Amino acid sequence: MKVMKFGGTSVGSADRIKDVAGLITGRGQNIVVLSAMSGTTNTLVEIAGYLYHHNVNGAKEIINSLEKKYMRTIALLFTGVDYRMEADEEIRGIFSHLRSLCRDGFGEEDEKEILAQGEMMSTTLMYLYLQQQGVNAGFLPALDFMRTNEDCEADSEYIRDRLEELLAENPGADLYITQGYICRNHEGKVDNLQRGGSDLTASLIGAAVDASEIEIWTDIDGMHNNDPRYVEGTSPVAELHFDEAAELAYFGAKILHPACVLPAKVNNIPVRLLNTMEPQARGTLIHNTDRSCSIKAVAAKDGITAIKIKSSRMLLASVFMHRVFEIFDNYRKPIDMISTSEVSVTVTVDSPLKLEHILEDLKALGTVKVDENMCIICVVGDLHWRNRGFEAAALDALADIPVRMVSYGGSDRNISFLVSADDKVAALRALQSRLFAS
Protein backbone atom coordinates (compact mmCIF):
# COMPACT_ATOMS: atom_id res chain seq x y z
CA MET A 1 0.00 0.00 0.00
CA LYS A 2 1.17 3.50 -0.90
CA VAL A 3 0.16 6.88 0.48
CA MET A 4 -0.39 9.52 -2.21
CA LYS A 5 -0.71 13.17 -1.20
CA PHE A 6 -1.93 15.87 -3.58
CA GLY A 7 -1.48 19.56 -2.83
CA GLY A 8 -3.91 22.40 -3.37
CA THR A 9 -2.76 23.24 -6.89
CA SER A 10 -3.17 19.59 -7.89
CA VAL A 11 -6.88 19.70 -6.96
CA GLY A 12 -7.37 23.40 -7.69
CA SER A 13 -10.11 23.10 -10.33
CA ALA A 14 -12.61 20.64 -11.79
CA ASP A 15 -10.12 19.66 -14.49
CA ARG A 16 -7.36 19.12 -11.92
CA ILE A 17 -9.64 16.93 -9.81
CA LYS A 18 -10.39 14.85 -12.90
CA ASP A 19 -6.68 14.53 -13.66
CA VAL A 20 -5.89 13.40 -10.11
CA ALA A 21 -8.74 10.89 -10.24
CA GLY A 22 -7.08 9.41 -13.33
CA LEU A 23 -3.72 9.23 -11.54
CA ILE A 24 -5.00 7.44 -8.45
CA THR A 25 -7.32 4.84 -9.97
CA GLY A 26 -6.10 1.48 -11.12
CA ARG A 27 -2.90 1.67 -9.06
CA GLY A 28 -3.86 -0.52 -6.15
CA GLN A 29 -5.56 -0.08 -2.79
CA ASN A 30 -3.71 3.08 -1.78
CA ILE A 31 -4.56 5.91 0.61
CA VAL A 32 -4.98 9.32 -1.01
CA VAL A 33 -4.46 12.48 1.08
CA LEU A 34 -5.88 15.74 -0.28
CA SER A 35 -5.22 19.37 0.60
CA ALA A 36 -7.85 22.06 0.19
CA MET A 37 -8.34 23.45 -3.32
CA SER A 38 -5.74 26.13 -4.04
CA GLY A 39 -6.66 29.50 -2.57
CA THR A 40 -9.30 28.09 -0.24
CA THR A 41 -7.25 28.06 2.97
CA ASN A 42 -6.14 31.66 2.38
CA THR A 43 -9.77 32.65 1.90
CA LEU A 44 -10.79 30.85 5.10
CA VAL A 45 -8.02 32.70 6.96
CA GLU A 46 -9.44 35.94 5.55
CA ILE A 47 -12.92 35.01 6.79
CA ALA A 48 -11.54 34.37 10.28
CA GLY A 49 -9.76 37.73 10.16
CA TYR A 50 -13.04 39.54 9.55
CA LEU A 51 -14.66 37.69 12.44
CA TYR A 52 -11.84 38.52 14.82
CA HIS A 53 -12.57 42.17 13.96
CA HIS A 54 -16.30 41.62 14.62
CA ASN A 55 -17.16 42.25 10.96
CA VAL A 56 -19.74 39.51 10.44
CA ASN A 57 -21.10 41.00 7.22
CA GLY A 58 -17.62 41.18 5.72
CA ALA A 59 -17.03 37.52 6.58
CA LYS A 60 -20.33 36.46 5.05
CA GLU A 61 -19.56 38.31 1.81
CA ILE A 62 -16.33 36.33 1.46
CA ILE A 63 -18.20 33.11 2.25
CA ASN A 64 -20.78 33.88 -0.45
CA SER A 65 -18.03 34.50 -3.00
CA LEU A 66 -16.23 31.26 -2.11
CA GLU A 67 -19.48 29.30 -2.30
CA LYS A 68 -20.06 30.52 -5.86
CA LYS A 69 -16.62 29.20 -6.83
CA TYR A 70 -17.47 25.76 -5.47
CA MET A 71 -20.88 25.72 -7.16
CA ARG A 72 -19.15 26.40 -10.49
CA THR A 73 -16.71 23.57 -9.79
CA ILE A 74 -19.59 21.19 -9.06
CA ALA A 75 -21.31 22.13 -12.33
CA LEU A 76 -18.14 21.32 -14.27
CA LEU A 77 -17.29 18.17 -12.34
CA PHE A 78 -20.51 16.19 -12.28
CA THR A 79 -22.45 15.06 -15.32
CA GLY A 80 -24.92 12.84 -13.50
CA VAL A 81 -27.87 14.60 -11.89
CA ASP A 82 -27.85 12.45 -8.76
CA TYR A 83 -24.17 13.01 -7.98
CA ARG A 84 -24.43 16.71 -8.80
CA MET A 85 -27.34 17.08 -6.39
CA GLU A 86 -25.50 15.15 -3.67
CA ALA A 87 -22.35 17.24 -4.13
CA ASP A 88 -24.44 20.42 -4.10
CA GLU A 89 -26.14 19.37 -0.86
CA GLU A 90 -22.88 18.37 0.85
CA ILE A 91 -21.00 21.55 -0.10
CA ARG A 92 -23.90 23.84 0.74
CA GLY A 93 -24.06 22.12 4.12
CA ILE A 94 -20.42 23.02 4.73
CA PHE A 95 -21.06 26.65 3.80
CA SER A 96 -24.09 26.70 6.08
CA HIS A 97 -21.78 25.51 8.88
CA LEU A 98 -19.31 28.30 8.02
CA ARG A 99 -22.09 30.87 8.34
CA SER A 100 -23.10 29.43 11.70
CA LEU A 101 -19.60 30.28 12.97
CA CYS A 102 -20.07 33.97 12.11
CA ARG A 103 -21.10 35.08 15.58
CA ASP A 104 -20.12 37.09 18.60
CA GLY A 105 -17.44 35.58 20.78
CA PHE A 106 -15.51 34.20 17.81
CA GLY A 107 -12.27 32.63 19.03
CA GLU A 108 -9.36 30.34 18.24
CA GLU A 109 -11.42 27.14 18.35
CA ASP A 110 -13.89 28.62 15.85
CA GLU A 111 -11.02 29.63 13.57
CA LYS A 112 -9.66 26.09 13.52
CA GLU A 113 -13.13 24.80 12.73
CA ILE A 114 -13.29 27.23 9.80
CA LEU A 115 -9.85 26.26 8.50
CA ALA A 116 -10.81 22.57 8.50
CA GLN A 117 -13.58 23.09 5.96
CA GLY A 118 -11.26 23.42 2.94
CA GLU A 119 -10.08 19.83 3.19
CA MET A 120 -13.62 18.71 3.96
CA MET A 121 -14.79 20.15 0.64
CA SER A 122 -11.94 18.91 -1.56
CA THR A 123 -12.27 15.33 -0.29
CA THR A 124 -16.07 15.41 -0.62
CA LEU A 125 -15.79 16.45 -4.26
CA MET A 126 -13.13 13.84 -5.04
CA TYR A 127 -14.99 11.05 -3.26
CA LEU A 128 -18.25 11.75 -5.09
CA TYR A 129 -16.50 12.19 -8.44
CA LEU A 130 -14.80 8.80 -8.05
CA GLN A 131 -18.17 7.22 -7.29
CA GLN A 132 -19.61 8.85 -10.41
CA GLN A 133 -16.76 7.23 -12.36
CA GLY A 134 -17.62 3.82 -10.94
CA VAL A 135 -14.69 3.64 -8.51
CA ASN A 136 -15.39 1.89 -5.22
CA ALA A 137 -13.68 4.49 -3.05
CA GLY A 138 -13.54 4.30 0.72
CA PHE A 139 -13.67 7.42 2.90
CA LEU A 140 -11.40 7.83 5.93
CA PRO A 141 -12.39 11.01 7.85
CA ALA A 142 -9.15 12.46 9.21
CA LEU A 143 -10.95 13.71 12.31
CA ASP A 144 -11.69 10.07 13.16
CA PHE A 145 -8.03 9.02 13.38
CA MET A 146 -5.57 11.94 13.18
CA ARG A 147 -4.87 13.22 16.69
CA THR A 148 -2.20 15.18 18.56
CA ASN A 149 -1.22 14.70 22.20
CA GLU A 150 -0.84 17.21 25.05
CA ASP A 151 2.53 18.29 23.62
CA CYS A 152 0.88 19.05 20.25
CA GLU A 153 2.77 16.17 18.66
CA ALA A 154 1.26 13.34 16.66
CA ASP A 155 -0.25 10.57 18.78
CA SER A 156 1.24 7.82 16.63
CA GLU A 157 -0.16 4.86 18.56
CA TYR A 158 -3.70 6.25 18.45
CA ILE A 159 -3.38 7.02 14.73
CA ARG A 160 -2.20 3.49 13.97
CA ASP A 161 -4.93 1.81 16.02
CA ARG A 162 -7.77 3.92 14.62
CA LEU A 163 -6.58 3.55 11.04
CA GLU A 164 -6.51 -0.23 11.41
CA GLU A 165 -10.10 -0.13 12.64
CA LEU A 166 -11.31 2.17 9.86
CA LEU A 167 -9.59 0.18 7.12
CA ALA A 168 -11.04 -3.05 8.50
CA GLU A 169 -14.54 -1.55 8.28
CA ASN A 170 -14.20 -1.14 4.50
CA PRO A 171 -11.73 -3.78 3.28
CA GLY A 172 -13.06 -4.04 -0.26
CA ALA A 173 -12.48 -0.45 -1.39
CA ASP A 174 -10.43 0.19 -4.53
CA LEU A 175 -8.71 3.07 -2.74
CA TYR A 176 -9.22 5.38 0.23
CA ILE A 177 -9.67 9.16 0.41
CA THR A 178 -8.78 11.29 3.44
CA GLN A 179 -8.00 14.86 4.41
CA GLY A 180 -4.57 16.31 5.00
CA TYR A 181 -3.74 19.07 7.49
CA ILE A 182 -6.71 18.66 9.85
CA CYS A 183 -6.79 16.69 13.10
CA ARG A 184 -8.15 16.68 16.62
CA ASN A 185 -6.17 17.64 19.70
CA HIS A 186 -5.96 15.60 22.91
CA GLU A 187 -9.22 17.19 24.08
CA GLY A 188 -11.03 16.00 20.95
CA LYS A 189 -11.38 19.50 19.52
CA VAL A 190 -10.78 20.28 15.83
CA ASP A 191 -7.20 21.39 15.25
CA ASN A 192 -4.64 21.35 12.44
CA LEU A 193 -1.02 20.45 11.70
CA GLN A 194 -0.14 24.01 10.59
CA ARG A 195 0.62 25.18 7.05
CA GLY A 196 2.05 22.42 4.90
CA GLY A 197 0.58 19.89 7.30
CA SER A 198 -0.84 17.69 4.54
CA ASP A 199 2.69 16.42 3.92
CA LEU A 200 2.92 15.51 7.61
CA THR A 201 -0.47 13.79 7.42
CA ALA A 202 0.78 11.63 4.55
CA SER A 203 3.97 10.74 6.41
CA LEU A 204 2.11 9.86 9.61
CA ILE A 205 -0.33 7.67 7.69
CA GLY A 206 2.53 6.02 5.84
CA ALA A 207 4.20 5.17 9.14
CA ALA A 208 0.92 3.92 10.62
CA VAL A 209 0.14 1.50 7.78
CA ASP A 210 3.77 0.60 7.02
CA ALA A 211 3.41 1.93 3.47
CA SER A 212 5.78 0.81 0.74
CA GLU A 213 6.19 4.42 -0.41
CA ILE A 214 4.84 7.92 0.17
CA GLU A 215 4.18 10.01 -2.93
CA ILE A 216 3.98 13.80 -2.60
CA TRP A 217 2.35 15.26 -5.74
CA THR A 218 2.74 19.01 -6.40
CA ASP A 219 3.07 21.31 -9.40
CA ILE A 220 6.85 20.93 -9.82
CA ASP A 221 8.84 17.91 -10.99
CA GLY A 222 10.73 17.15 -7.78
CA MET A 223 13.07 19.11 -5.55
CA HIS A 224 15.32 21.28 -7.72
CA ASN A 225 18.99 21.95 -7.13
CA ASN A 226 18.24 25.66 -6.71
CA ASP A 227 15.25 28.00 -6.59
CA PRO A 228 13.77 28.17 -10.12
CA ARG A 229 11.99 31.43 -9.24
CA TYR A 230 15.34 33.23 -9.17
CA VAL A 231 17.79 31.00 -11.00
CA GLU A 232 17.67 29.79 -14.60
CA GLY A 233 18.71 26.31 -15.60
CA THR A 234 17.83 24.48 -12.39
CA SER A 235 17.04 20.78 -12.53
CA PRO A 236 15.36 18.24 -10.25
CA VAL A 237 17.61 16.22 -7.97
CA ALA A 238 17.13 12.53 -8.73
CA GLU A 239 17.82 11.24 -5.21
CA LEU A 240 18.30 12.70 -1.75
CA HIS A 241 19.05 11.28 1.66
CA PHE A 242 16.34 12.05 4.22
CA ASP A 243 18.78 14.28 6.12
CA GLU A 244 19.50 16.28 2.98
CA ALA A 245 15.81 16.68 2.23
CA ALA A 246 15.17 17.82 5.81
CA GLU A 247 17.86 20.49 5.55
CA LEU A 248 16.51 21.77 2.24
CA ALA A 249 12.92 21.79 3.49
CA TYR A 250 13.84 23.65 6.67
CA PHE A 251 15.97 26.20 4.85
CA GLY A 252 13.44 27.20 2.25
CA ALA A 253 12.65 24.48 -0.31
CA LYS A 254 8.85 24.90 -0.27
CA ILE A 255 7.99 21.69 -2.10
CA LEU A 256 8.24 19.59 1.09
CA HIS A 257 7.13 20.33 4.66
CA PRO A 258 10.10 19.84 7.05
CA ALA A 259 8.07 17.97 9.68
CA CYS A 260 7.06 15.19 7.29
CA VAL A 261 10.59 13.84 6.91
CA LEU A 262 11.05 12.26 10.36
CA PRO A 263 8.14 9.74 10.41
CA ALA A 264 9.16 8.46 6.98
CA LYS A 265 12.86 8.37 7.86
CA VAL A 266 12.57 6.45 11.13
CA ASN A 267 10.19 3.94 9.54
CA ASN A 268 12.42 3.66 6.44
CA ILE A 269 9.61 4.53 4.01
CA PRO A 270 10.84 6.16 0.77
CA VAL A 271 9.24 9.47 -0.20
CA ARG A 272 8.87 10.35 -3.87
CA LEU A 273 8.18 13.93 -5.03
CA LEU A 274 6.17 14.01 -8.25
CA ASN A 275 4.54 16.53 -10.60
CA THR A 276 0.79 16.32 -11.19
CA MET A 277 1.18 18.35 -14.37
CA GLU A 278 3.91 16.03 -15.71
CA PRO A 279 3.14 12.65 -14.14
CA GLN A 280 5.72 10.87 -16.30
CA ALA A 281 8.58 12.96 -14.92
CA ARG A 282 10.99 11.04 -12.70
CA GLY A 283 10.77 13.45 -9.76
CA THR A 284 12.90 13.11 -6.63
CA LEU A 285 13.30 9.98 -4.51
CA ILE A 286 14.11 10.54 -0.83
CA HIS A 287 15.40 7.61 1.22
CA ASN A 288 17.94 6.49 3.80
CA THR A 289 20.64 5.53 1.30
CA ASP A 290 23.57 7.71 0.21
CA ARG A 291 24.05 7.35 -3.54
CA SER A 292 26.80 9.84 -4.31
CA CYS A 293 29.47 11.95 -2.69
CA SER A 294 28.42 15.34 -4.05
CA ILE A 295 26.70 18.65 -3.43
CA LYS A 296 23.01 18.18 -4.20
CA ALA A 297 21.16 21.49 -3.93
CA VAL A 298 20.94 25.05 -2.62
CA ALA A 299 18.07 26.69 -0.73
CA ALA A 300 17.42 30.08 0.85
CA LYS A 301 15.55 31.07 3.99
CA ASP A 302 14.27 34.65 4.18
CA GLY A 303 13.29 36.90 7.05
CA ILE A 304 16.38 36.25 9.18
CA THR A 305 17.64 38.46 12.00
CA ALA A 306 21.20 38.16 13.33
CA ILE A 307 21.85 39.03 16.98
CA LYS A 308 25.38 39.54 18.33
CA ILE A 309 25.88 39.59 22.10
CA LYS A 310 29.29 40.66 23.44
CA SER A 311 29.89 40.13 27.13
CA SER A 312 30.54 43.32 29.10
CA ARG A 313 31.49 41.43 32.26
CA MET A 314 34.33 39.17 33.30
CA LEU A 315 32.12 36.11 33.05
CA LEU A 316 33.46 32.65 32.43
CA ALA A 317 32.69 31.58 28.87
CA SER A 318 30.48 28.73 30.07
CA VAL A 319 28.44 31.05 32.32
CA PHE A 320 28.01 33.63 29.56
CA MET A 321 26.88 31.03 27.01
CA HIS A 322 24.51 29.44 29.50
CA ARG A 323 22.80 32.74 30.25
CA VAL A 324 22.48 33.68 26.58
CA PHE A 325 20.84 30.42 25.56
CA GLU A 326 18.72 30.36 28.72
CA ILE A 327 17.04 33.57 27.53
CA PHE A 328 16.16 32.05 24.15
CA ASP A 329 14.92 28.92 25.89
CA ASN A 330 12.72 30.95 28.25
CA TYR A 331 10.95 32.45 25.25
CA ARG A 332 10.92 29.12 23.36
CA LYS A 333 12.74 30.83 20.51
CA PRO A 334 14.52 28.48 18.08
CA ILE A 335 17.92 29.43 16.68
CA ASP A 336 19.11 28.64 13.14
CA MET A 337 22.83 29.55 13.10
CA ILE A 338 25.38 30.07 15.88
CA SER A 339 28.87 31.57 15.86
CA THR A 340 30.85 31.89 19.10
CA SER A 341 34.04 33.20 20.64
CA GLU A 342 35.07 33.40 24.30
CA VAL A 343 33.35 36.73 24.94
CA SER A 344 30.70 36.94 22.23
CA VAL A 345 28.08 34.89 20.46
CA THR A 346 26.05 35.58 17.31
CA VAL A 347 22.83 33.75 16.58
CA THR A 348 20.11 34.00 13.95
CA VAL A 349 16.33 33.72 14.36
CA ASP A 350 13.67 33.53 11.68
CA SER A 351 10.75 35.33 13.32
CA PRO A 352 10.26 38.72 15.01
CA LEU A 353 7.88 37.14 17.54
CA LYS A 354 8.96 38.08 21.11
CA LEU A 355 12.20 39.48 19.72
CA GLU A 356 11.85 42.83 21.47
CA HIS A 357 11.62 41.12 24.88
CA ILE A 358 14.55 38.84 24.08
CA LEU A 359 16.75 41.78 23.14
CA GLU A 360 15.91 43.58 26.38
CA ASP A 361 16.91 40.53 28.41
CA LEU A 362 20.12 40.06 26.44
CA LYS A 363 21.20 43.64 27.18
CA ALA A 364 21.66 42.62 30.80
CA LEU A 365 24.54 40.41 29.65
CA GLY A 366 26.41 42.76 27.37
CA THR A 367 26.35 44.81 24.19
CA VAL A 368 23.71 43.72 21.67
CA LYS A 369 23.90 44.39 17.94
CA VAL A 370 21.11 43.45 15.53
CA ASP A 371 21.28 42.92 11.75
CA GLU A 372 17.84 42.65 10.15
CA ASN A 373 16.69 41.77 6.63
CA MET A 374 19.13 38.90 6.30
CA CYS A 375 18.95 35.60 4.43
CA ILE A 376 20.44 32.13 5.06
CA ILE A 377 21.83 30.41 1.98
CA CYS A 378 22.11 26.67 2.62
CA VAL A 379 24.30 24.38 0.48
CA VAL A 380 23.30 20.74 0.96
CA GLY A 381 24.96 17.46 0.08
CA ASP A 382 27.46 14.96 1.42
CA LEU A 383 29.54 17.55 3.27
CA HIS A 384 31.42 15.31 5.68
CA TRP A 385 34.66 17.05 6.65
CA ARG A 386 36.77 14.32 5.04
CA ASN A 387 35.25 15.06 1.62
CA ARG A 388 37.76 17.51 0.28
CA GLY A 389 36.96 20.65 -1.64
CA PHE A 390 33.18 20.94 -1.27
CA GLU A 391 33.21 23.74 1.31
CA ALA A 392 35.99 25.48 -0.62
CA ALA A 393 33.91 25.43 -3.80
CA ALA A 394 30.94 26.98 -1.99
CA LEU A 395 33.12 29.68 -0.45
CA ASP A 396 34.78 30.37 -3.77
CA ALA A 397 31.38 30.85 -5.42
CA LEU A 398 30.56 33.59 -2.90
CA ALA A 399 33.87 35.41 -3.25
CA ASP A 400 32.10 38.60 -4.40
CA ILE A 401 29.20 38.37 -1.92
CA PRO A 402 29.56 39.92 1.58
CA VAL A 403 29.02 37.07 4.05
CA ARG A 404 27.98 37.89 7.63
CA MET A 405 28.28 34.36 9.09
CA VAL A 406 29.27 30.85 8.07
CA SER A 407 28.06 27.65 9.76
CA TYR A 408 29.94 24.46 8.93
CA GLY A 409 30.52 21.24 10.84
CA GLY A 410 27.33 21.18 12.86
CA SER A 411 25.92 18.79 10.28
CA ASP A 412 27.46 16.49 7.72
CA ARG A 413 24.80 17.65 5.27
CA ASN A 414 25.07 21.42 4.93
CA ILE A 415 27.12 24.56 5.01
CA SER A 416 25.15 27.75 5.63
CA PHE A 417 25.95 31.36 4.79
CA LEU A 418 24.25 34.43 6.23
CA VAL A 419 24.01 37.25 3.69
CA SER A 420 21.97 40.39 3.23
CA ALA A 421 18.57 39.78 1.67
CA ASP A 422 19.64 42.21 -1.04
CA ASP A 423 22.38 39.73 -2.05
CA LYS A 424 20.17 36.64 -2.02
CA VAL A 425 19.57 36.30 -5.75
CA ALA A 426 23.20 37.05 -6.63
CA ALA A 427 24.34 34.43 -4.14
CA LEU A 428 21.96 31.76 -5.47
CA ARG A 429 23.03 32.43 -9.05
CA ALA A 430 26.72 32.40 -8.16
CA LEU A 431 26.38 29.05 -6.41
CA GLN A 432 24.44 27.62 -9.34
CA SER A 433 27.14 28.68 -11.78
CA ARG A 434 29.99 27.35 -9.64
CA LEU A 435 28.48 24.14 -8.26
CA PHE A 436 26.12 22.86 -10.93
CA ALA A 437 27.32 24.23 -14.27
CA SER A 438 27.53 21.42 -16.79
Buried (B, 14 or more C-beta within 10 A) or exposed (E): BBBBBBBBBBBBBBEBBBBBBEBBBEEEBBBBBBBBBBBBBEBBBBBBBBBBEEBBEBBBEBBEEBBEBBBEBBEEBBEEEEBBEBBBEBBBEBBEBBBEBBEEEBEEBBBBBBBBBBBBBBBBBBBBBBBBBEBEBBBBBBBBBBBBEEEEEBBBEBBBEBBEEBBEEEEEBBBBBBBBBBBBBBEEEBBBBEEBBBBBBBBBBBBBBEBEBBBBBBBBBBBBBBBEEBBEEBBBBBBBBBBBBBBBBBBBBBBBBBBBBBBBBEBEBBBBBBBBBEBEBBBBBBBEEBEEEBBBBBBBBEBBBBBBBBBEEEBEEEEBBEBBBEBBEEEEBEBBBBBEEEBBBBBBBBEEEBBEEBBEBBEEBBEBEEBEEBBBBBBBBBBEEEBEEBBEEBBEBBEEBEBBBBBBEEBBBBBBBBBBBEBBBBBBBBBBEBBBEE
